[in-house]
Amino acid sequence: MTVSNPAQRRVLSELRGVGVERPTFDPALAMALRERIETSLEDLAGELDRPLWASKQALSRILGCEAHHVSGADSPGPSPLREGRWFTRRSSCR
């Protein structure tokens, strides 16, 4: 990737964490978080008519445009990310 301006270089440096010590986490953290989520949702789970699966794609779809997700549409139309356009939470979905 060619970095052509100072802003791009700064962002790339921040994303890479140049000169910053990498954080460490307790190896048991993932299991503890999973148990906490499952315990918190036990009551709700009894009301579901099918298993709940929270995939990266589904979460991205909900956060991108909840209306499209709720409608059950297969494709919400052109993706701003696929088209190389930037968008914010305030942008309206199509």
C-alpha positions in Angstrom: 0.0 0.0 0.0 1.4 3.4 -1.0 0.9 6.0 1.7 0.9 9.4 0.1 0.1 12.1 2.7 0.8 12.9 6.4 -2.7 12.0 7.5 -2.5 8.5 5.9 0.9 8.0 7.5 -0.3 9.0 10.9 -3.4 6.7 10.7 -1.2 3.8 9.5 1.3 4.4 12.3 -1.5 4.5 14.9 -3.2 1.4 13.6 0.1 -0.5 13.6 1.0 0.8 17.1 4.5 1.7 16.2 6.6 2.2 19.3 3.7 1.2 21.6 3.7 -2.0 23.7 1.0 -4.4 22.6 -1.7 -5.1 25.2 -1.9 -8.5 26.9 -5.0 -10.3 28.1 -5.7 -13.1 30.5 -6.0 -16.3 28.4 -9.3 -17.1 30.3 -10.9 -13.7 29.2 -12.7 -15.1 26.1 -14.2 -18.0 28.1 -15.2 -15.6 31.0 -16.9 -13.2 28.5 -18.7 -16.1 26.8 -20.0 -17.4 30.1 -21.1 -13.9 31.1 -23.0 -13.4 27.9 -24.7 -16.8 28.1 -25.7 -16.3 31.7 -27.1 -12.9 31.0 -29.2 -14.2 28.1 -30.5 -17.4 29.7 -34.0 -16.0 30.3 -34.2 -14.7 26.8 -33.0 -17.9 25.2 -36.2 -19.7 26.3 -38.2 -17.3 24.2 -36.3 -18.0 21.0 -37.8 -20.3 18.4 -34.4 -21.2 16.9 -30.7 -20.9 17.9 -29.3 -17.4 17.9 -26.2 -16.9 15.8 -24.4 -13.6 16.0 -22.1 -13.6 13.0 -19.7 -10.8 12.0 -21.8 -10.4 8.8 -25.1 -10.1 10.7 -23.6 -7.6 13.2 -22.2 -5.5 10.4 -25.5 -5.6 8.6 -27.4 -4.4 11.7 -24.9 -1.7 12.5 -24.9 -0.6 8.8 -28.7 -0.3 8.4 -31.0 -1.9 10.9 -34.0 -1.3 8.7 -32.6 -3.5 5.9 -31.7 -6.2 8.5 -35.2 -6.2 10.0 -36.8 -6.3 6.6 -35.0 -9.5 5.8 -33.8 -8.2 2.4 -31.0 -10.4 1.0 -29.0 -7.3 -0.1 -29.4 -3.7 1.1 -28.1 -2.5 -2.2 -24.7 -1.0 -3.0 -22.3 -1.1 -0.1 -20.5 2.2 0.6 -17.5 0.1 1.7 -17.5 -2.0 -1.5 -17.8 1.1 -3.6 -14.9 2.8 -1.7 -17.1 5.5 -0.2 -16.9 6.5 3.5 -20.0 6.7 5.6 -21.0 7.5 9.1 -23.7 6.3 11.5 -25.6 9.4 10.6 -25.8 8.6 7.0 -29.1 7.3 5.8 -29.3 3.8 4.4 -30.9 3.1 1.1 
